[in-house]
Amino acid sequence: MARRKVKQQVDNKKLIIEAFNEMAREKSIDRDLLQGIVEETLSAMVRKKYGLESNFDIIVNMEKGDIEIYLMREIVEEVENPELQISAEEVREVTGNEPEIGDEHIEEITLENIADSFGRRLIAQAIQNLNQRIRDVEKDNIYEEYSKRVGEVIIGEIYQVRPNNILVMHNKVEMRLPREEQIPTERLKKNQQVKAILKEVRRSGGATGLPDLILSRADDSFMALLFEQEIPEIFDGIIKIRAIAREPGERAKVAVTSFDERVDPVGACVGMKGIRIHSIVRELGNENIDIIEFHDDPRLFIARALSPAKVRDVTISEDGRAATVIVPDDQVSLAIGKQGQNVRLASKLTGYSLSLVKEGAEDIELIEFRDELGRDLFDRLIRAGIDTAREFLEAEPAMLLGIMEKDRIVRVRRIMLEEFEEREDQHYLIALEDAAVALLTPATSDADADIAESYAEDTPEVYEMEVEESTETEEASDESTENEVE
């Protein structure tokens, strides 16, 4: 029986050593810190059982797997303070020896008798407290470690794909890639390696109360770090990124400048046969990237930002926050880009509100009024061939009524005319009203005559010519009538 007991003690010690080692390794907790947590947990358990003033000593040896508690109390005839004293009769029952009054009785508590000394409930509470302390330490360690790494590129493995989040494991730590931080055009899969920037670390909100680590692939700084990794001149500080404007997954503009006049910033970023920029494009899901050389002159910088379009002139407003760009007719579509993407990115890159005007006449591109029109109505007008504000103002009322309501037409015209500092044409409003009525009633010759009459004052020469022709016809008719009478 004695041999079995010794063997059981050895097995228990091995289990304790393995448990301590695994806990320190898995939770990334320092062994000395873990030992201190165990000692504090045992101390709390002893004080709860024997009192706050109890005199005890705890020995925890993680190398050997030893956990021993020594409780020291004075032997007395009558106990007045149970926390510090023990009766001689109780000592006699426990040891079988005759104690001496005033001596110190040392009670040894080990793993073999700890359950008998403290009870299962108290031990269960101690284990719960120990686990909580370890989780708190793990939480603090993760927060401290990754708070210092905010802004760094993290390479992890996707282990779960959810509708609104992608969960990524990095060194056995869970991170989160929210939907709004993903590149919309790419589809990430489970077990796939993913590269992203650590954008934010929140102390709480993650799994099981751990810190919430937010990753991002859509942030501008992620693109900047990719440039730094792929282009040695940026890493060495010879070339600097001055500004980035992105629509993740679709297109981006990057403004760069060189501190060495011998180094072409655009050529260095593109690389031989585009090898450098292509690696970044592939990482970002084939996102098109325009490399633009920065210039201190805002007029030249704006002109470059609107590339591939070539502009005629750039005028900066007095407040320095807006600019008017004169664009040749054949460059307007390039300057605007697909759904206004090019001018929108150029505006974000330069920090100026850009207004495009066709060369040769004062006009404003329709995209400048997209907020007032709304995306759907803007797209319908573009499909109808209306690209500028002037084309909208000169469009036939009947055509516009087929696209939008009369009141909406009047409101949009008012906004556009204010931009041109012009007054509303009352004759056009009358024609608009008549066209709206004509759409609600069957077409008749009288209605056509009313619309023609409302346009008459806008086109007096044509109208006078028609009157003269009508008068000549009437005179010829009268002459023929007189000849017949004779």
Secondary structure, 3 states (H helix, E strand, C coil): CHHHHHHHHHHHHHHHHHHHHHHHHHCCCCHHHHHHHHHHHHHHHHHHHHCCCCEEEEEEECCCCEEEEEEEEEEECCCCCCCCEEEHHHHHHHHCCCCCCCCEEEEEECCCCHHHHHCHHHHHHHHHHHHHHHHHHHHHHHHHHHHCCCCCEEEEEEEEECCCEEEEEECCEEEEEEHHHCCCCCCCCCCCEEEEEEEEEECCCCHHHCCEEEEECCCHHHHHHHHHHHCHHHHCCCEEEEEEEEECCCEEEEEEEECCCCCCHHHHHHCHHHHHHHHHHHHCCCCEEEEEECCCCHHHHHHHHCCCCCCCEEEECCCCCEEEEEECHHHHHHHHCHHHHHHHHHHHHHCCEEEEEECCCCCCEHHHHHHHHCHHHHHHHHHCCCCEHHHHHCCCHHHHHCCCCHHHHHHHHHHHHHHHCCCCCHHHHHHHHHHHHHHHCCCCHHHHHHHHHHHHCCCHHHHHHHHHHHHHHHHHHHHHHHHHHC
